[in-house]
């Protein structure tokens, strides 16, 4: 049996794509993680229709804490929410030529990737992670490396705002590949 973890599930568009490329079936265990409270009602309804699934209403991070989550004030759930602050979300939106005047702040709890995996009752032959963590991907991937967390394949959306981000991305991909973890850039 496989464990499929969808971090940053938003409105489930990424899961639909992942489902087709990974041939996810009803027997696979599916864990959905979303930090944005604006998405929670929709996700609770939709995820309840997916067999063998669980929904975690938290932000992914490397420690347990309460963090500020920044979103667009127009509450468009198709656009990023981040725990990395207003400048990060502004830089991200600028990449798509989206200008926003106002933002909302929520306070949300965090969970680690290790806690998500350890919370599952079963042992899995395969663990697939879709990681769309709005900038937190760098520290989470480093945590996976540092703690030898078993994951077989990672689909990751990298937020590259500058040369340093691009260098960090390339180094992490190389290190993950050296550990036998397949990592694919997820756009």
C-alpha positions in Angstrom: 0.0 0.0 0.0 1.1 3.6 -0.7 0.9 6.7 1.3 0.1 9.8 -0.7 0.7 13.2 1.1 -0.6 16.3 -0.6 0.8 19.4 1.1 -0.8 22.6 0.0 -3.8 20.8 -1.5 -5.7 24.2 -1.9 -8.6 23.3 -4.2 -7.4 19.8 -5.1 -6.2 20.8 -8.6 -2.7 19.4 -7.8 -4.2 16.2 -6.4 -6.1 15.7 -9.7 -2.9 16.0 -11.6 -1.0 13.8 -9.2 -3.7 11.2 -9.3 -3.2 10.8 -13.0 0.6 10.7 -13.1 0.9 8.4 -10.0 -2.2 6.2 -10.8 -3.6 6.7 -7.3 -6.3 4.3 -6.4 -8.9 3.9 -3.6 -6.6 1.6 -1.6 -3.8 4.1 -1.3 -3.8 6.1 1.9 -4.2 9.8 1.1 -3.4 12.6 3.5 -4.2 16.2 2.6 -2.6 19.2 4.3 -3.8 22.8 3.9 -2.9 25.8 6.0 -5.4 28.3 4.5 -8.6 28.5 6.5 -10.3 30.0 3.4 -10.1 26.5 1.7 -11.1 24.4 4.7 -14.9 24.2 4.1 -14.5 23.3 0.5 -11.8 20.7 1.3 -13.7 19.1 4.1 -16.6 18.5 1.7 -14.5 17.2 -1.2 -12.0 15.1 0.8 -14.9 13.4 2.6 -15.7 11.9 -0.8 -12.3 10.5 -1.3 -11.9 7.0 0.0 -9.1 6.2 2.6 -8.3 9.9 3.2 -7.5 12.3 6.0 -7.5 16.1 6.1 -5.0 18.1 8.3 -5.8 21.8 8.8 -2.3 23.0 9.5 0.7 24.5 7.8 3.7 22.3 7.1 6.9 23.4 8.9 9.9 21.9 10.6 8.6 22.5 14.2 5.3 22.6 16.0 4.2 26.2 16.7 1.5 28.7 15.8 2.4 30.9 12.9 1.0 33.8 10.9 -0.5 32.8 7.6 -0.8 35.6 5.0 -3.4 35.5 2.2 -4.9 37.8 -0.3 -7.7 39.9 1.1 -9.9 39.1 -1.9 -9.9 35.5 -0.6 -9.0 33.9 -3.9 -8.2 30.3 -2.9 -6.4 29.6 -6.2 -3.5 31.8 -5.0 -0.8 31.1 -2.5 -1.0 31.6 1.3 2.3 31.5 3.1 3.8 31.5 6.6 6.9 33.3 5.3 5.4 36.8 5.5 4.0 39.5 3.3 7.2 40.2 1.3 7.4 36.5 0.3 3.8 36.4 -1.0 4.2 39.8 -2.8 7.4 38.5 -4.5 5.5 35.3 -5.5 2.5 37.2 -6.9 4.7 39.5 -8.8 6.1 36.5 -10.7 2.5 36.1 -12.1 2.0 39.9 -12.6 -0.6 39.9 -9.9 -0.9 43.1 -7.8 -2.6 43.0 -4.4 -3.2 45.9 -2.1 -4.5 44.1 0.9 -3.8 40.9 2.7 -5.4 38.9 5.5 -3.6 37.3 8.4 -4.7 34.1 10.1 -3.0 32.2 12.9 -2.6 28.5 12.3 -0.8 25.5 13.9 2.0 23.7 12.1 2.8 20.0 11.6 6.0 18.3 10.5 6.3 15.8 7.6 7.7 13.3 10.1 4.6 13.7 12.3 2.3 13.2 9.3 4.1 9.9 8.4 4.3 8.7 12.0 0.6 9.4 12.6 -0.4 6.7 10.1 -1.2 3.3 11.6 0.1 1.2 8.6 3.5 0.7 7.2 3.8 1.7 3.5 5.6 0.2 0.6 5.8 3.6 -1.1 5.5 7.2 0.2 4.8 9.9 -2.4 4.8 13.6 -1.3 3.4 16.5 -3.3 4.9 19.5 -1.7 3.5 23.0 -2.5 4.4 24.8 0.7 4.9 28.3 -0.5 8.6 28.8 0.2 8.8 26.4 3.2 9.8 23.6 0.8 13.5 24.4 1.3 13.6 23.8 5.0 11.2 20.8 4.8 13.4 19.1 2.2 16.5 19.8 4.3 14.6 18.3 7.3 13.9 15.2 5.2 17.6 14.8 4.5 18.8 15.6 8.0 16.4 13.2 9.7 16.6 10.4 7.0 12.8 10.5 6.6 11.7 7.8 4.3 10.0 9.2 1.2 10.2 7.5 -2.2 9.1 10.3 -4.5 8.6 14.0 -4.1 6.8 16.3 -6.5 7.8 19.8 -5.4 6.8 23.3 -6.4 9.9 25.4 -5.8 9.5 29.1 -5.2 12.6 30.6 -6.8 12.8 34.4 -6.2 16.6 34.8 -6.6 19.9 33.2 -7.4 20.3 31.9 -3.9 16.9 30.1 -4.1 18.0 28.5 -7.4 21.3 27.4 -5.9 19.5 25.9 -2.8 17.0 24.2 -5.1 19.8 22.5 -7.2 21.7 21.5 -4.1 18.7 19.9 -2.5 17.7 18.1 -5.6 21.2 16.6 -5.9 21.3 15.6 -2.2 17.9 14.0 -2.4 18.8 12.1 -5.6 22.0 10.9 -3.9 19.8 9.4 -1.1 17.7 7.6 -3.6 14.7 10.0 -3.4 13.2 10.8 -6.7 12.3 14.5 -6.8 10.4 16.1 -9.7 9.8 19.8 -10.2 6.1 20.5 -9.8 4.7 23.6 -11.6 
